[in-house]
Amino acid sequence: MTLSQVHELFDYWREYPPLHEMAKSYFGIKKPLTMQEEIAQGAMGPAEFAEYYKRTGGRLEGVGPT
């Protein structure tokens, strides 16, 4: 992107602001985590989920009728 293209883009945004970006900022919406980030925070990885699924027969423990 050239400097003149950047200038044109900013001029366009000045007249037609990117509303979706303003709304995300206002509501504090952040980019979703990657799978690696979720796993680092304690979520099950694919191998753990497969083992859990086999162990429980596909049922969620503590949810629904037993």
Stockholm file with secondary structure:
# STOCKHOLM 1.0

chainA/1-66         MTLSQVHELFDYWREYPPLHEMAKSYFGIKKPLTMQEEIAQGAMGPAEFAEYYKRTGGRLEGVGPT
#=GR chainA/1-66 SS CCHHHHHHHHHHHHHSCCHHHHHHHHHTCCCCCCHHHHHHTTCCCHHHHHHHHHHHTTCCTTSSCC
#=GC SS_cons        CCHHHHHHHHHHHHHSCCHHHHHHHHHTCCCCCCHHHHHHTTCCCHHHHHHHHHHHTTCCTTSSCC
//
